[in-house]
């Protein structure tokens, strides 16, 4: 399990984000959405779900749907290896707390991202639908794509995740 290193002190005007990799690109989500990071383990397949929904996991007695970010972005399904993780996020959807697992290739670090330095997504070139991108943060290693997780999960996706949870 990767060890996360938080930056020293939060910078005013910055927001902490969890950075991770999907294929060769670096992505980030606001840390406030992240509940935990677990090793990729047994995922139960649920029939008749879109290909980007791996299935569900049992997380301490709770059924949590698992979504493959790479497949959601139009890439081939992830093949788990020793660095593959499931990032458990929690969103409020239809006034209900919903936990969702996101399959990522590797978790990198907790970053302080200065909101003033986040650039808008380019209209092309990131390799994923730009509707999914909240912005692009630049640091010494290059760009990190800041995801708008609510757009990654469309209303139809949320219905499918809910069905996956109920079908298990």
N, C-alpha and C positions, 0 to 999 in steps of 0.2 A: 504494500500500500504506500503510495507516495506521501512524503512528508511535505506539508505546506508551510512555507515561510512567509509570514506577513511582513510588509514593509515596516520600518521603524515606527513612525507616528503618522497618523492620518493627517494629510495636508488639508487646510481649509479649502473648501470648494472642490474637494475630491471625494470620490465614492469608491469604496473597496469593491473589487470585482474578483471572482474566481476565474482564473485563466486556464484553458485546457486546449487540447488539440483534437481536431477531427481531420484525418488525413494529414496533409502537410501544413494546414492553416491554423493560426492561433485565434481562438475565440474567447469571449469573456461574458459573464453574466453578473449582475449585481449580487454581492455576497448575501444580501438580505433575503434573497429567494432560496438560497441553498440551505438545506437542512442537514445533509450529510453526504459523504462520499463512501461508496462501498465497492468491494471487489466485484467484478463481473462474475456472477454465479449462475445457478440454475434458473432459467427463465422458462416459464410454461407458455407454450404457444397457444394462442386462441384462434380457432378457425374463423375464416372469412373476415379477417382484419386487413387493412392496407399493409403493404409490405414493410413500411417504415415502423410499424408497431411490432416489436419483437415478441411481445406477450405480456405476462404479468409475473411479479415476484411476490413472495410472502415476506413482508418486512415486519417482524415482531407481531404477527397475527393480523396485519393489515395487507390487503391486496393492493399492490401498486402497479399501474400500467407502466411499461417500459417502451420508450420511443428511441429509435436509432436516428441520431442527428444526421449522420452521413446520408442515410437513405432518404431522410426528409429533405435534404438539400439536393437530391437527385443523383447521388453517387451510389455505387454498389453497396449492399448491406455490409455492415461491419463484421469482421471475423475476429472473435475475441482472442487476445493474447495476454501475457502476464501483466501488461500495463493498462489494459482496458478496464475502465471503471464505469460505474453507474452513479451519476450525480443525481441525488434526490432533491428535487425542488418542490416548493409549496407555493401554490397560487390560489387566490380567491376567485372562483369561477361560479357565476350564478349564486353569489352570496354563500358559497360553501368552500371550505378549505379542501384543496385537491392536491395530493402528492403525486408527482410524476417522476419517473426515472428517465434520465437522458444518458444513452450510451455514448461515451467519448473514448477516443483512442488513448489519451493520457491526460492526467491533471498536472498542471505546471506549478502555479503559485497563486497567492493572493496579491493583487496589485492595487495600488492607489492610483486611480485614473482621475486626472484633473479634468473636470467637465468642460472647462474652457478650452482645453486642447483637443477635444473630440471633434473630428471633422465629419461632415455629412458623408454618407455612402456615395461612392461614384455610381453613375448610372449603368456601369458595365464592369466586367473584369474580376470581380471577387469570386466568381465560380458558383455563387449561390444567388437565389432570388434576392434582389436588393430590398424588397419589402421586409425581409427578415432582419435587416441590419439597422440598428439604432444609430450607429456611427462607427468611425474608425479612430482608434487611439494609436498614436505613434510614440515609440520609445526607442532606446538605443538598438533594440533587436529588430525593429521594423514595425509593421502594423499589427494591431490586434483588432479583430472584428468584434464590436460590441453588439450582441444579439438583442433584439426585441422579442423576448420569449413569447409574449402574447400573440405576436404575428407569426412566429414559428408554429404555434399551435392555433390553427384557425378554428372557428366554431365547429366545423365539421370534424376536425381532428379531435376536438374535445369530446364530441358525441361518441366518436369511435373509441376513445380511451375509456369513457364511462361504460360503454358496452363491453369492452374487454374486461373491465373490473367486475361487472355484473356476471359475465359468462363463466368466470373461473370458479 
